Amino acid sequence: MKVAEVFYSLQGEGRLTGVPSVFVRLAGCPVRCPWCDTRYAWDPQAGVDLDAEAVVQRLEPWPSRCAVITGGEPMATMDLKPRPELRELTCRLKARGYHVTVETSGAVFVPDLACDLMSISPKVDGPETRPGRRVADDVEAVRQLMGHYEYQLKFVVHLSATVGEIRGFLEKLGRVDPSRVMLMPQAQTRDELLANSPRVAQMCLDNGWVFCQRLHVLLWDARQGR
């Protein structure tokens, strides 16, 4: 598999915010959100080619046993098929004692992963994955992920996003525990994060959702690999 980067940092988002974690960023993304802050991982040929065991070996020097598989879009190939190497990678990590988080847009369902936390970030007003069809229109994959894995739902809220779009997406999913619904301000810099946070915080207060900090942006601004 093509690995764009492996790095050690604090988890910046979600219920494990602040936990030291080793991040494996897989190359390739068929979703390509216009506000993405990891565009360098979009190219499926970016990075180096490693098998699952070689990836695990790169993680072992660090003291944390929390692994985060991210992207790009780590679950899917460029034609929105399940990434074939992902199951082996998660199983090898679990066998070495890692807590495994997989970060995904929810564009595709992949069964039988050794995943402790499926961190799903639907793009409610995001790009089209094929002509006339947006990621947010395909709720079945998200529903399946929620049914098969321990999960959290993280919505990136940028300037054009509305409460109605998020509510509409959640209604399509059916009954969702609001404590699992997290809103994050869209931000590539610390200044953007601070400027956009009050609006997102109010959305959370009004709807009983969780405000999700982006700790890596707050601490390290726009620095790559953090």
C-alpha positions in Angstrom: 0.0 0.0 0.0 1.1 3.6 -0.6 1.9 5.4 2.7 2.1 9.2 2.5 3.5 9.6 6.0 3.8 8.0 9.4 4.2 10.4 12.4 3.7 10.6 16.1 1.5 13.3 17.7 -1.4 14.0 19.9 -4.8 13.0 18.6 -6.4 16.3 17.7 -10.0 15.4 17.2 -12.8 13.4 18.7 -13.2 11.5 22.0 -9.5 10.7 22.2 -8.4 14.3 21.8 -5.0 14.7 23.5 -4.0 11.0 23.5 -0.5 10.4 22.1 -1.0 8.5 18.9 0.9 7.2 15.9 -0.7 8.2 12.6 -0.5 6.3 9.4 -1.6 8.4 6.5 -2.5 6.3 3.4 -2.2 7.9 0.0 -5.1 8.4 -2.3 -8.5 10.1 -2.0 -11.6 9.8 -4.3 -13.5 12.4 -2.2 -11.2 15.4 -2.4 -13.0 18.0 -0.3 -12.2 21.6 -1.5 -11.3 22.6 2.1 -9.0 19.6 2.7 -5.8 20.4 4.7 -4.0 17.2 3.5 -4.1 17.6 -0.2 -0.6 16.2 -0.5 -2.2 12.8 0.3 -4.7 12.9 -2.5 -2.4 11.3 -5.1 -2.7 7.5 -4.9 1.0 7.3 -5.8 2.2 9.7 -3.1 4.6 8.4 -0.5 6.3 5.0 -0.3 5.0 1.5 -1.0 4.9 -0.6 2.2 3.3 -3.9 3.2 1.3 -4.2 6.4 4.2 -5.6 8.5 6.5 -2.9 7.3 4.0 -0.3 8.4 3.6 -1.8 11.9 7.4 -1.9 12.3 7.5 1.8 11.6 5.1 2.5 14.5 6.9 0.4 17.2 9.7 2.8 18.2 7.1 5.3 19.6 5.8 4.7 23.2 2.1 5.0 22.3 -0.1 2.0 21.5 -2.8 4.1 19.9 -2.7 3.9 16.1 -4.8 6.1 13.8 -5.2 5.1 10.1 -6.1 8.2 8.1 -5.7 9.7 4.7 -6.6 10.8 2.1 -9.4 8.3 2.4 -8.0 5.1 4.0 -11.1 3.0 3.4 -11.4 3.4 -0.4 -9.5 3.1 -3.6 -9.9 5.8 -6.2 -12.9 4.0 -7.8 -14.6 3.8 -4.4 -13.9 0.1 -3.8 -12.8 -1.1 -0.4 -9.0 -0.7 0.0 -7.8 -4.3 -0.1 -4.8 -4.0 2.3 -6.7 -2.3 5.1 -8.0 -5.4 6.9 -4.5 -7.0 7.2 -3.1 -3.7 8.5 -5.7 -3.4 11.2 -5.4 -7.0 12.2 -1.6 -6.8 12.5 -1.9 -3.7 14.6 -4.4 -5.3 17.0 -2.2 -8.4 17.3 0.6 -6.1 18.5 -1.6 -4.5 21.2 -2.7 -1.3 19.4 -5.9 0.5 19.9 -7.0 1.2 16.3 -8.9 4.2 15.0 -9.8 4.5 11.4 -10.7 8.0 10.1 -13.0 7.9 7.1 -15.5 10.1 5.2 -17.9 7.2 5.2 -17.9 6.9 1.5 -17.5 3.1 1.5 -18.3 0.2 4.0 -15.5 -2.2 4.7 -16.4 -5.2 6.9 -14.2 -7.3 9.3 -11.7 -4.6 10.2 -9.9 -4.9 13.6 -11.1 -1.4 14.5 -11.7 -0.1 18.0 -13.1 3.3 16.9 -14.6 4.1 13.5 -14.2 7.9 13.2 -16.7 8.9 10.5 -16.6 12.4 9.0 -19.5 12.8 6.5 -19.3 15.7 4.1 -22.9 16.9 4.2 -22.3 19.7 1.7 -19.2 18.2 0.2 -18.0 17.2 -3.3 -19.5 14.7 -5.8 -18.0 11.2 -5.8 -19.5 10.7 -9.2 -21.6 12.9 -11.5 -24.6 14.3 -9.7 -24.0 12.3 -6.6 -22.5 13.7 -3.4 -21.0 11.8 -0.5 -23.9 12.9 1.7 -26.4 11.3 -0.6 -24.9 7.8 0.1 -25.9 7.2 3.7 -26.0 3.4 3.5 -22.3 3.0 3.9 -22.3 5.3 7.0 -25.2 3.4 8.4 -23.4 0.1 8.0 -20.2 1.4 9.6 -22.3 2.6 12.6 -23.9 -0.8 12.9 -20.7 -2.8 12.7 -18.2 -0.7 14.7 -17.9 1.5 17.8 -18.2 5.0 16.1 -18.2 8.7 16.4 -19.6 11.1 13.8 -17.5 14.2 13.1 -18.8 17.0 10.9 -16.4 19.6 9.6 -18.4 22.9 9.7 -17.2 25.5 7.3 -18.7 28.9 6.4 -21.4 27.5 4.0 -22.5 24.6 6.2 -25.9 24.9 8.0 -27.6 23.2 10.9 -30.3 22.0 8.5 -27.8 20.1 6.4 -26.5 18.3 9.4 -29.9 17.6 10.8 -31.1 16.3 7.4 -28.1 13.9 7.2 -28.8 12.6 10.7 -32.5 12.1 9.9 -31.5 9.9 6.9 -29.4 7.8 9.3 -32.3 7.2 11.7 -31.8 7.3 15.5 -28.4 8.7 16.4 -27.1 9.3 19.9 -26.3 13.1 20.0 -23.4 12.4 22.3 -21.7 10.7 19.3 -22.3 13.7 17.0 -19.3 16.1 17.0 -19.0 19.4 15.2 -15.5 20.8 14.3 -14.8 24.2 12.9 -13.2 24.1 9.5 -9.7 25.6 9.8 -6.3 25.2 8.3 -4.7 27.7 10.6 -5.0 28.7 14.3 -6.6 32.0 13.4 -9.3 30.4 11.3 -10.0 27.9 14.1 -10.4 30.7 16.7 -12.6 32.7 14.4 -14.9 29.9 13.4 -15.2 28.2 16.8 -18.0 30.5 18.4 -20.5 29.8 15.6 -19.9 26.0 15.8 -20.1 26.1 19.6 -23.5 27.7 19.4 -24.7 25.1 16.9 -23.7 22.4 19.4 -25.4 24.2 22.3 -28.6 24.6 20.3 -28.8 20.9 19.3 -27.2 19.0 22.1 -24.2 18.0 20.0 -20.5 17.8 21.1 -18.1 20.6 20.2 -15.0 19.0 18.9 -11.7 20.9 19.3 -9.0 20.6 16.6 -6.1 20.4 19.0 -3.4 19.9 16.4 -4.4 23.1 14.6 -4.5 25.0 18.0 -1.1 23.8 19.0 0.8 23.6 15.8 -1.1 25.9 13.4 -0.7 24.8 9.8 2.4 22.6 10.3 2.3 19.3 8.4 2.8 16.0 10.2 1.1 17.1 13.4 
